[in-house]
Amino acid sequence: MTRPEARCPVRPGDACTLCHPGATGPQDCALVWLVRSDPELSAQLAEITAEHRRSTGRVA
């Protein structure tokens, strides 16, 4: 049985590549924390995510 692949919440559609040293996944990534804790960045990410969903036909 294979393990599920962690998805990067900052780069919609991409897998978590552990790009931040010491991170074991999105749950402890400093970049993810920064984006989610900053209202402006969080709003931009919401727009990017919505556009990605529209372009892939996964409208929520």
PASEBA-1860 file (N, C-alpha, C; in nm, 3 decimals):
! residues 60
1> MTRPEARC> 0.085/-0.117/0.000/0.000/0.000/0.000/0.090/0.124/0.000 ~ 0.057/0.220/-0.084/0.137/0.343/-0.091/0.078/0.449/0.001 ~ 0.167/0.536/0.044/0.124/0.647/0.130/0.072/0.760/0.043 ~ -0.026/0.835/0.091/-0.076/0.949/0.014/0.034/1.055/0.000 ~ 0.034/1.122/-0.112/0.134/1.225/-0.139/0.085/1.359/-0.083 ~ 0.167/1.420/0.000/0.132/1.551/0.058/0.132/1.656/-0.053 ~ 0.028/1.738/-0.057/0.016/1.845/-0.156/0.061/1.976/-0.094 ~ 0.123/2.060/-0.173/0.170/2.190/-0.124/0.054/2.289/-0.123
9> PVRPGDAC> 0.019/2.343/-0.006/-0.091/2.439/-0.001/-0.056/2.575/-0.061 ~ 0.072/2.601/-0.084/0.115/2.730/-0.138/0.127/2.726/-0.290 ~ 0.152/2.608/-0.345/0.163/2.591/-0.490/0.055/2.493/-0.535 ~ -0.065/2.541/-0.563/-0.176/2.451/-0.598/-0.139/2.356/-0.712 ~ -0.169/2.230/-0.693/-0.142/2.130/-0.795/-0.008/2.062/-0.781 ~ 0.081/2.115/-0.699/0.214/2.057/-0.682/0.221/1.975/-0.555 ~ 0.309/1.878/-0.558/0.335/1.798/-0.438/0.425/1.877/-0.344 ~ 0.422/1.842/-0.217/0.515/1.903/-0.121/0.654/1.849/-0.153
17> TLCHPGAT> 0.747/1.938/-0.181/0.884/1.897/-0.215/0.979/1.917/-0.100 ~ 0.926/1.948/0.018/1.009/1.972/0.136/1.113/2.079/0.106 ~ 1.069/2.187/0.044/1.161/2.293/0.001/1.216/2.375/0.117 ~ 1.150/2.368/0.233/1.199/2.442/0.350/1.281/2.346/0.436 ~ 1.408/2.379/0.465/1.492/2.290/0.545/1.427/2.254/0.679 ~ 1.426/2.127/0.710/1.372/2.080/0.836/1.224/2.045/0.832 ~ 1.156/2.081/0.724/1.013/2.051/0.714/0.994/1.903/0.681 ~ 0.890/1.846/0.738/0.857/1.707/0.707/0.730/1.700/0.623
25> GPQDCALV> 0.674/1.815/0.592/0.553/1.824/0.510/0.488/1.959/0.532 ~ 0.373/1.984/0.470/0.306/2.113/0.484/0.272/2.150/0.628 ~ 0.253/2.049/0.713/0.211/2.074/0.850/0.316/2.150/0.932 ~ 0.444/2.144/0.895/0.545/2.218/0.971/0.637/2.301/0.881 ~ 0.583/2.345/0.769/0.658/2.428/0.674/0.642/2.576/0.712 ~ 0.755/2.644/0.727/0.751/2.785/0.765/0.687/2.872/0.657 ~ 0.706/2.837/0.531/0.646/2.915/0.422/0.494/2.904/0.426 ~ 0.443/2.784/0.448/0.298/2.765/0.458/0.244/2.845/0.576
33> WLVRSDPE> 0.311/2.839/0.688/0.268/2.914/0.807/0.266/3.064/0.776 ~ 0.371/3.115/0.710/0.379/3.257/0.678/0.263/3.300/0.589 ~ 0.238/3.226/0.484/0.131/3.261/0.391/-0.005/3.258/0.460 ~ -0.028/3.156/0.540/-0.158/3.144/0.606/-0.178/3.245/0.718 ~ -0.070/3.297/0.774/-0.085/3.392/0.885/-0.089/3.537/0.839 ~ -0.055/3.564/0.713/-0.056/3.699/0.660/-0.183/3.719/0.577 ~ -0.270/3.813/0.617/-0.398/3.831/0.547/-0.384/3.860/0.397 ~ -0.287/3.942/0.359/-0.269/3.975/0.218/-0.224/3.854/0.138
41> LSAQLAEI> -0.123/3.783/0.190/-0.074/3.664/0.120/-0.182/3.557/0.115 ~ -0.256/3.544/0.222/-0.363/3.444/0.226/-0.470/3.475/0.121 ~ -0.503/3.602/0.105/-0.602/3.642/0.004/-0.550/3.615/-0.137 ~ -0.422/3.644/-0.160/-0.362/3.616/-0.291/-0.362/3.466/-0.319 ~ -0.330/3.387/-0.218/-0.330/3.241/-0.236/-0.471/3.191/-0.268 ~ -0.572/3.249/-0.205/-0.710/3.208/-0.233/-0.745/3.235/-0.379 ~ -0.700/3.348/-0.434/-0.724/3.380/-0.575/-0.651/3.281/-0.666 ~ -0.527/3.251/-0.634/-0.447/3.157/-0.714/-0.510/3.018/-0.710
49> TAEHRRST> -0.553/2.977/-0.593/-0.614/2.845/-0.578/-0.745/2.836/-0.656 ~ -0.826/2.941/-0.649/-0.953/2.943/-0.724/-0.926/2.935/-0.874 ~ -0.828/3.008/-0.922/-0.794/3.006/-1.064/-0.745/2.866/-1.104 ~ -0.665/2.805/-1.020/-0.615/2.670/-1.049/-0.732/2.571/-1.058 ~ -0.825/2.582/-0.966/-0.942/2.492/-0.967/-1.026/2.513/-1.092 ~ -1.044/2.639/-1.133/-1.121/2.666/-1.255/-1.050/2.607/-1.377 ~ -0.918/2.623/-1.383/-0.843/2.577/-1.500/-0.835/2.425/-1.508 ~ -0.851/2.357/-1.395/-0.845/2.210/-1.396/-0.984/2.148/-1.391
57> GRVA> -1.087/2.231/-1.391/-1.224/2.180/-1.388/-1.269/2.133/-1.251 ~ -1.197/2.172/-1.148/-1.233/2.131/-1.012/-1.290/2.249/-0.935 ~ -1.398/2.306/-0.986/-1.460/2.422/-0.923/-1.533/2.376/-0.797 ~ -1.502/2.445/-0.687/-1.565/2.409/-0.559/-1.675/2.505/-0.525
END
